Amino acid sequence: MISKQNVMDGIVRQHAEKLKYWYDLLQEIMPDYFFKTFSPTQIEQILPHLFNIDSQAGIQRIESEGNIILIYLKSEENNLRITSRMMRVHNIAGAVIHESKQKIVVNNVPRTLVIEYYSLADKLMMGGEPTISFKELSEAYKKKFKKVDPGFKEIYERINWLGVSDLNAEKLAERLKWALDVQDKDFINVGIEKTGRRELRLTLARTCAAQRGGFLYKLIEAVNLSGFNIERAYFRDLTRQDDVHEFTRMPVIVNTLYLTSDKEISPNSKKVTRLLRELKLVNWVDMLDMLHRELVSKLSFSLADTNLMRSVAEFIHTQLSFVDRNAYNSNDIYRFMALYPSILTDLVAYFYAKFDPEGEKSDKKAGILARKIEKEISGINTGMYEKDTCVKTVFRSALNFLQCIRKTNFFIDSKAALAFRLDPAFMGFYEGISEKYRSSFPEDRPFGIFYFYRENTIGFQVRFSEIARGGWRTVVPRSSTNELEQRDNYEFAKDEIFREGFVLAHTQHMKNKDIYEGGSKMITLLNLAEHRQFEPTLFEAQRAVCDAFLSLINYDKHGKLKNARIVDWLGSKEIIEIGPDENMFDVMIEWMGNYAEKNDYTLKSGLISGKPDRGINHKEYGVTSFGVHQYLLKTLSELNINPAKNAFSVKISGGPLGDVAGNELRLLLQKKDGVYIYPKLKIVAITDGPAA
């Protein structure tokens, strides 16, 4: 009879033999850097999961405190594109991905072993003890880049040493150069170099004060769609941020990917050039929606052109919602557009004919394309009249949008949002569709309209005269805790955003009738995902929109736009003034002023008023509300009501978050010697609305 001890000894012996076999095999088939990346403890975790990998059909997952390890044999069903999609729900701080450099034979078939390691930001301990002295690191930096950057000492104090323990001084110095270059920017820096006949090393650096979840998937998706294989990859939280209000020293993630191709590849090839252009978009472009699936994944549309069509779809929705918001909901607009990719191709071609700075500008060519598009639209016939009417309206609206663009930042590489200066004549197009649209707005028409778009952010700036002023309001709807109505508040706000901006600008114009400046309003709508922090996400969106806006209004002394990649069909200089409004904080006001000054804008820091260190902050002191309050007191006097003694009631429309309504509440509820000065005041209601 076999004793229990003999059974145990046999199990231990077999286990030890398998451990040694797989350890030796890993040393043979994995890249040299694999054993520098993974600690002995992690390798100890990995080895038992390899014992029966020949019979494992799926992806094995090892999850422990703060990290996740994935192990699998590469296939159509199991690959980096699939695992990155799985991991997008996590807040990833760092990742290491290795493919075996040699195949292993499983059931007589050569297979590639893949091991992925992820550290999670919500569990990550940032900082750690320095493993390289400042002197040694600065010497390595100077040797590589000739001189030490003035900010080197400061950024050294913010290195996440726990994430760079495997790097020597030279390699860390290289990555710190990337961090120093990008830490005050909201767009991605990318670079590529040849490391072998069929191998390239891609480096990508980006700030991550707000953007984390989902980025890895987007990056992997973009690389795979470009036809490259990722043999190994490293994602590092390189630096931390001590203060979310410090926009010049944001935390930086540096990603290094080793890409292989089926044949020899040059860093200057069209394939690589397109990849680098696409990668600059992944921080702020949606890659999980219907248009990405139908146009990019299936038909090889570029990310940029698809995002152009996405911005068109969202604009169309903001207008057609006043025609019939049920018939022209966002999902159906996207669906209708995806059904006719040939028309989208011609719309993109029309746009390029007008605005590509490297192409030949030809009104004749654009006119031919417009007529072709109109003919294609007229030919839509599914046999369902109502559907055909809606589809034709969507495409004619898309063409009208492109025809009404006067300038755009689309062809600027370093950006984090799209901006379009539009001819307000587009409103006449929608009036021709429906009287309901016309009656939704005051009769006056704006002098100029700007439209902004990026993932989860949409906005307008509307002004009613050449010289106008008004505040920038950012609306952040609350998400419902009920999953069935989670996006309802956001969708309703998106239906109304253009009208809200229009009415607020028009109201400001009426208020400004006695001064030389007309009225304007800038409004952006931010969809704040449940797992995103409010301030970093808000600030990121506002900086991106501000940068995009400034590029369209920043002229040289000759009246020409400074950025040569913007084709200007407007032909006249525009000077814009912005003021603070809802969700515009002092730190952002100060940044906008400094940013405009740095870029030598016509008004310098006068781009935005209300700076905390100059003049009177009208938000803090409520100067606008004093005028409103005096009107209230005068009205009460005319009604023979003494507010200090008599009862009266007040209803505020617009909500207390704006500076006017919020400060009016402070005036109504003020006390003297601890006693309310309006003791019989009754506030009947405070409602959200456009008349704050």
C-alpha positions, 0 to 999 in steps of 0.5 A, spaced: 500 500 500 502 506 497 503 511 503 501 518 504 508 520 504 510 517 498 504 520 494 506 527 497 513 526 495 511 524 488 507 530 487 513 534 490 518 531 486 514 532 479 512 539 481 519 541 482 521 537 475 516 542 472 518 548 475 525 547 473 523 545 466 519 551 465 524 556 468 529 553 464 524 554 458 523 561 459 530 563 460 531 560 453 524 562 449 523 569 453 527 576 451 533 577 456 529 583 459 524 578 461 528 576 467 529 584 469 522 586 468 519 580 473 521 579 480 523 572 483 516 573 486 512 574 480 516 568 476 514 564 482 507 566 481 507 565 473 511 558 473 505 553 476 500 556 471 505 554 465 504 546 467 498 545 463 498 550 458 498 546 452 491 544 455 488 551 457 484 554 451 483 561 454 487 566 458 489 565 465 489 570 470 493 571 476 490 577 481 493 579 487 494 586 491 495 591 486 497 587 480 494 582 475 498 577 470 495 574 464 498 568 461 496 565 454 498 562 448 497 567 442 491 566 437 485 569 434 481 568 440 487 570 445 491 576 443 493 583 446 488 586 442 483 582 446 486 582 453 487 590 452 480 590 451 479 586 458 483 591 462 480 597 460 475 597 466 482 597 470 485 604 472 492 601 469 498 605 472 504 600 469 504 594 464 509 590 461 508 585 456 512 580 453 512 575 447 516 569 447 522 570 442 521 563 440 515 558 439 513 553 443 510 546 440 503 545 443 500 539 440 505 539 434 503 546 432 508 552 434 505 557 438 507 564 441 507 564 449 505 571 452 505 574 459 502 580 461 503 584 467 499 590 470 500 594 476 493 598 478 493 605 479 488 605 485 493 600 489 499 603 486 504 606 492 507 612 488 514 614 490 519 610 493 526 611 495 531 613 490 535 608 486 540 612 482 543 619 486 541 626 483 548 627 481 549 620 477 542 621 473 544 628 472 551 626 469 547 621 465 542 626 462 548 631 460 552 626 457 546 624 453 543 631 451 549 636 452 546 640 458 541 639 464 534 642 463 533 647 468 527 643 471 531 637 472 532 637 479 524 638 481 522 633 476 527 628 480 523 629 486 517 626 483 520 620 480 516 614 481 522 610 483 517 603 484 516 604 477 523 604 474 527 599 479 529 596 472 532 602 469 539 604 469 541 611 469 542 612 462 535 609 460 532 613 466 535 619 463 532 618 456 525 617 459 525 623 463 527 627 457 520 625 454 517 627 461 520 634 461 518 635 454 510 633 455 509 634 462 505 641 461 501 639 455 495 635 454 497 632 447 501 626 446 509 626 444 511 620 439 517 618 436 520 612 433 527 609 431 529 603 428 532 597 432 533 591 427 531 590 420 524 588 421 523 592 428 522 599 431 522 602 438 516 606 439 516 611 445 510 615 447 509 620 452 503 623 455 500 626 461 495 622 466 492 627 471 485 625 468 486 620 463 487 613 465 482 607 464 481 605 456 488 608 454 492 602 453 486 599 449 486 605 444 494 604 444 494 597 442 488 598 437 491 603 433 498 599 433 494 593 431 490 596 426 496 599 423 499 592 421 504 592 426 505 586 432 507 588 439 513 583 441 514 587 448 511 593 451 513 597 457 508 602 460 511 606 466 508 611 471 514 615 471 513 621 475 507 623 480 503 630 481 503 633 488 498 638 486 492 637 481 492 645 480 500 645 478 498 644 470 506 645 468 508 639 472 503 634 471 504 626 472 507 623 466 506 616 463 512 613 458 510 607 454 515 603 450 513 598 445 517 594 440 514 593 434 515 588 428 513 587 421 513 582 416 518 585 412 523 590 413 520 597 415 523 604 415 521 609 420 520 614 414 515 609 410 508 611 409 505 606 414 509 609 420 508 616 418 500 614 418 501 610 425 505 616 428 499 621 426 494 616 429 497 615 435 497 623 437 489 622 437 488 616 442 488 620 448 482 624 446 478 620 441 473 615 442 475 608 439 469 603 442 463 606 438 459 604 432 463 609 427 470 606 430 467 599 429 464 600 422 469 605 419 476 604 422 475 596 424 472 594 418 473 599 412 480 602 414 478 609 415 483 613 419 482 615 426 482 622 424 477 622 418 472 617 423 473 622 428 471 628 423 465 624 422 464 623 429 464 631 430 459 632 424 454 627 427 454 630 434 454 637 431 448 635 427 445 632 433 445 639 437 441 642 431 436 636 429 434 635 436 430 642 435 427 639 429 425 632 432 429 629 438 426 623 437 427 621 430 434 624 430 437 621 436 445 620 437 445 613 436 440 613 429 445 619 426 451 614 427 447 608 425 445 612 418 452 615 417 455 608 418 450 605 413 453 609 407 461 609 408 461 611 400 458 618 402 462 619 408 468 618 404 466 623 399 464 628 405 471 627 407 474 628 400 470 635 400 473 637 407 480 636 405 479 639 398 477 645 402 482 645 408 488 640 407 494 645 408 498 641 403 493 640 398 491 644 392 485 649 394 480 648 389 473 651 389 471 647 383 473 641 385 469 642 392 463 644 388 464 638 383 464 633 390 458 637 393 454 636 387 456 628 387 454 628 394 448 631 393 446 626 387 448 620 392 443 623 397 438 624 393 439 616 390 438 613 397 432 609 397 430 603 402 423 603 400 421 606 407 420 613 406 420 616 413 427 612 414 429 615 407 427 622 409 431 622 416 437 619 412 437 624 407 436 630 412 442 627 416 447 627 410 444 634 407 446 636 414 453 633 414 454 637 408 451 643 410 456 643 416 462 642 412 460 648 407 459 652 413 466 651 416 471 657 415 477 655 419 479 649 423 485 646 427 483 639 424 490 639 420 494 641 426 498 635 429 499 637 436 492 638 439 487 635 444 480 637 441 477 639 435 475 646 433 471 649 428 469 657 426 462 656 423 458 661 419 452 662 423 448 661 416 447 654 418 441 656 422 438 658 415 438 651 413 435 648 419 430 653 419 428 650 412 427 643 415 422 645 420 419 651 423 419 648 430 427 649 429 426 657 428 421 658 433 426 655 438 431 661 438 430 668 438 430 672 432 436 675 432 442 671 429 449 671 431 455 674 428 460 668 429 459 661 432 465 656 434 464 649 435 468 644 439 469 637 440 473 631 443 471 625 447 466 626 452 466 634 451 462 638 446 461 646 446 460 652 443 462 659 443 456 664 440 457 672 439 452 677 437 457 682 434 464 682 432 467 685 439 463 681 444 464 679 451 461 673 456 463 668 460 465 660 459 460 655 463 462 648 463 456 644 465 457 637 468 451 633 469 450 628 474 450 621 472 444 617 475 446 611 480 440 607 476 444 604 470 437 604 466 438 612 466 445 613 467 446 618 461 439 621 461 441 627 464 447 628 459 443 626 453 438 631 455 443 637 456 446 635 450 440 636 446 439 643 449 446 645 449 446 649 443 440 653 445 443 654 452 449 657 449 445 661 444 440 664 449 445 666 454 449 670 449 443 673 446 441 675 453 448 678 455 447 682 448 441 685 451 444 686 457 450 690 454 446 694 449 449 701 453 456 699 452 461 698 446 461 690 447 456 685 444 454 679 448 457 672 447 457 666 451 462 660 451 459 653 454 462 646 454 458 640 456 462 634 460 460 627 460 464 625 467 465 618 467 463 615 474 470 613 475 473 619 473 476 625 478 472 631 477 477 637 477 483 633 473 478 631 468 475 638 468 481 642 467 484 637 462 478 638 457 478 646 459 485 646 457 484 642 451 478 646 448 482 653 450 488 651 446 484 649 440 480 655 440 486 659 441 489 656 435 483 659 431 484 666 433 491 667 434 494 672 428 500 675 427 502 682 426 499 682 418 493 679 420 494 672 418 493 666 423 500 664 426 499 656 425 500 655 417 496 649 417 490 652 418 486 654 412 482 661 413 476 662 409 474 667 413 479 672 411 478 677 417 482 677 424 478 675 430 479 678 437 475 674 442 474 675 450 472 670 455 470 671 462 469 666 468 462 662 469 460 656 472 465 651 473 471 656 471 476 656 477 481 661 479 487 656 477 484 655 470 483 662 469 490 664 471 493 658 466 488 661 460 491 668 461 498 665 462 497 661 456 495 666 451 500 671 453 505 665 452 503 664 445 503 672 444 495 672 443 493 679 441 490 681 447 495 677 451 492 675 458 486 679 456 483 673 453 480 671 459 478 676 465 477 675 472 484 673 474 485 672 481 491 677 482 488 683 478 482 687 478 476 685 482 474 678 481 466 678 479 465 671 482 468 672 488 465 679 490 459 678 486 459 685 482 454 682 477 449 680 482 449 687 485 446 690 479 440 684 479 439 685 486 438 693 485 433 691 480 429 687 485 429 692 490 427 697 485 421 692 483 419 691 490 419 699 492 414 700 486 410 694 489 410 698 495 413 692 499 419 693 504 423 687 504 426 689 511 419 688 514 414 685 509 413 678 506 415 677 499 417 671 495 423 669 490 424 664 484 431 663 481 431 660 474 438 658 472 441 654 478 446 657 484 452 654 481 453 660 476 456 666 479 450 671 478 444 666 481 449 664 486 451 671 489 444 673 488 443 668 494 448 670 498 445 677 498 438 675 499 440 671 505 445 676 508 445 678 515 446 684 520 448 683 527 446 675 526 439 677 524 437 676 516 436 683 513 430 680 509 426 676 515 420 674 511 423 672 505 421 666 502 425 662 496 419 659 492 424 655 487 431 654 484 431 651 478 436 649 472 435 653 466 438 658 461 437 665 465 442 664 470 
